[in-house]
């Protein structure tokens, strides 16, 4: 696997986390936690509540 493949994978994970976070904020805390962890791992910081 080359670096470009890893970058695309990180982009996909970022996209999914950003979409899921506000959508499930009030209805599915488990997905919210996964999204927050994903964003923390990708960005190196913990996002704040919307």
N, C-alpha and C positions, 0 to 999 in steps of 0.2 A: 504494500500500500504506500502510495506516495503522499506528499504533504498536501497536495490539492484535494485528495480524497478526504483527509482528516478535516480540512477547512470546510468542505461541503457538509460533512457530518456535523460539525459544530454549528454551522449555519442552520441546518435543519433542526437541530435540538433547540437552538435559540428561538427559531420561529414557532415551534410547537409550544414551548414554554410561555412565550409572550401571548400566544392566542389563548391557551388554556387558563392562564392565571386570572384574568378578569372574568372570563366566562363562568368558571367554576367557583369563584371567590366565596359566594354565599351558599353553594349547594354541595360541594364535594371537597371537603378539607384534605383528603388524601391526595387528590390530584394537585391541589394548591401547594401542598408540601413538596411534592415531586418537582413542580414547576419552580418553586423558590430554590430548592437545592440545585436544580439544573442551572438556573441563572447565577447562583452563587459560584458554582464551579466554573462556569464559562466566563463570568465577568470579574470574579474575585471579590465581589461585594454582595451584601445582602440587600435586595430591593426593599423598599418601604411599601406600606399598604396604599392601594389606590385611593 
